[in-house]
Amino acid sequence: MKNIIKLIIVIVIANIVLASCKKDSYIIGGKLESTTTNLTTYDYLKSNRFKMFDTLLMVVDKAGLKDVINQKGITFYAPTDFSINNYLQKKTLAAQKINPYAKYSIDTLIKYDLATFADSIRTYIIPKTITYASLTSNGVVLNTAKSGTQAVVSFEQTTSTSLGYNPVVNTIPQVEYYSLVIGTLPSTVVSVNLDPSVAIRILCQTSGLTTATGQLNVLSNSHTLYFRK
């Protein structure tokens, strides 16, 4: 019984320590990182030790978008290589309905859809600095770097244990969502209530990083790269 009590005390203390970490630090890839870096956005993504952006940056290079994501003062919501792979699989399954041997690869994307990729990646860029203080839980409607397109960015409390919530700690964690608008927004926007036909709502697995050139947030690996028609 004493051992159980000791274990509970250790867990409580550990949670309090985690909750009291300074706001200028956060967890990324299991390691405590500073929210500022002297690297450019491009170089920071390239330096990722898990190589989560290698395919993204390869296509960015092919499309001539390095300077675009490195523009001063922008906020880039970066999709990971998982998001690109999800898109390739989606396109392959669609093609195999016509030809069971068809395969849509990264080479296919580069050969046939590079211009569309360049057009689409701009929807992941907000041409201004986005800070937590500038956001609300319902979301703020912002223009993207792609003319005529918008996104809703929100900073919301979460009670999901998978996102860091613990009922033992008083502080409720907050997470950022990036919602690509693909339909007509309602007169009153509430991010969590947006219909999938109106917006593609994506969790930011990492947010609030200030690079040498702008702001960087990383989207959830479960996201499928959005391609404009």
N, C-alpha and C positions, 0 to 999 in steps of 0.2 A: 504493500500500500504506500509506504514511504517513497519507494522508487517511482511509482506512478505520479505521486504529487510532485516529486523533483522534475520528472519529465515534463509535466504540464507547465511548471514554472519556467523551465528552459525554453519551451516553445513560445510562451507569452513574452518573455524577454526578447527573444529573437525577433518576434513580430514587431515589437515596439521599436527595436533598433532599426529594422528595415523601414518602418513607417516614418521614422524621424530623420531619414537620410535627407541631405540638403536638396533643394529643388534644382540645383545646378548640376546634379548627377542623375543618371538613370541606367537601367540595365539594357544592354544590347548584346545579344548572342551569349548571355551568361556572364558577361564581364562588366564591371562598373566603369563607365566612360564619362569623360567631361562632355558637356553639351556644346563646347566650342572646339574648333580645330583650325589650324593654320593652313590646311589643305583646301584646295578648291573643291567644289561639289563633285566634279568629275574624278579628281584624284582620290578623294575620300572613298568614293564608291569602288574605284579601282583597287584601293588598298585593303578592302574588306578581306579578313583572313579566312572567311568561309567561302570566298569566291562566289558570292550570291548575285553578283551583277556582271559577270564576265560576258554573258550572252547579250545582255542589255547594252553594254558599252560597245560591244563589237558591232551591233546594228546601229547604234548611235554614231559610231565612227563612219560606217558605210553611208549613212544618211547625211553626214556632215552636220551633226547636231551638237558636237562638243561645245562649241561657243554658245549655243542656245541654252544648254543646261548650266553653263558657267556664267551666264549674264549676272551682272551686279544687281542685287536687290530683289531677285525673284525667289519664289518658294517652289521647290520641286518635290512632288509626291512620287517618289521613285518606285516603279514596279520591280520586283525581283525576277531572277531567271525562272523561278517557279511560275510566275504569272505568264511569262512568254511560253514556257513549255505547256501550260494549261491551254493556251491559245492554239498552239501547234496541234495538240491532241484533238481539240474541238474541230479544227479545220480538217484534220485527217479523217475523223469519224464522218464528217459531212461528205467528204469526197468519196469515201468508201461505200456510201449508199449508191453511188453511180458506178464506181469501179472498186471492187473489193481489194485490189492490190495497190490502190492509190496511197500516197503518203505525202503529207504536207510538212516539209522540214524547214529548218532555219534557212537553208539554201534557197528553198522555194520562196520564202518570204523576201529574202534579199533580191532575188532575181525578178520577181513579179510585183511585189507589194511594198517596195522600199519607199516610194513616194507617199503611199497611204500611211505607212508607219510614221514617217516624218510629220505628216499632218496630224496623226493621232496622238503622238507623244506630247504635242503642245497642249493637249487637253489635261495633261498632268502637271501643267505649270501655271502658277498664279503669278502674274507680273508685278508682285509687290511682296513685302515681308509680312508673313502671317505669324503673329504671336498669340499665346494663350489668352492674353488680356484683350485681344481684339475679337475673340470668339465668344459665342454663347452656346448654351446647351441645345437650343433649338436649331442653331446653325445660321451662318451668314452666307448670303448669296454673293458670289464673286465671279467676275469675268476671268476666263482662262486665257492663255496666250494664243489660243486658236480663235480667231475672230468669229464672233457670233455664238460662242459656246460659253456655258457657265458651269459652276460647281457650287455645292453647298458644303461648307466646312463647319464642323461642330466640335465642341469640347464638352464631353458628357461624363457624368458620374456613372460608375458601373458597380453592380453587385455580383458580377460574375467572378467566381473564385479562380477561374482560368486566366482572368485578367488582373489578378492581384488583390481582389477583395477578401478581407478576413473579418468576420464579425467580432473578433476579439479586439480589433483596433478601431478607434473612433474615426480616424481619417478615412473617408471614402475615396478610392482612387478615381482618377479621371482619364479618359482616353479620347483621342482625336479620330474623327471620321471624315473621310473625303468622299463626297457623293457626286459622281459625274452626272450631270443633267442630260437626259436623252429624250425627255418629253416636255410637257407644259407644267410648270410649277403651279401649285395652288396659291391662292391669294395670301394665305397664312402658311408659312413654311415651318414644319417641325420635322427635323431630319429623321428621327426614328420612325416617323409615320409615313415617310415617302414611299409610294408604291414602286415596285421594281420596274414598272413600265415608264416611270417618270425619272427615276434616278438609280444609278448603280452605286450602292452604299458600300464603302470599303473601310475596314478598320486599319488604322495606322499602327503597325507593330512597333515602330520607333518614331518618335516625333520630337520636335523642338531642338534640332541640331543646327547650330550656326556655323557655317563654313566660311572660308575666306572670301567667298563670292556671294553667298546668299543663305537661304534657309533650306534644310533638307528633312524630309519625312519619308519613311519607308513603309510601303503598303503591305498588307497581309499576304503571305505566300499563297493563300487560297484564292486570291483574286485572279481572274482571267483577263489578260491584256485586252483593253477595249480598242477596237478598230473602227474608225469612222467608215461609213458606207461609201 
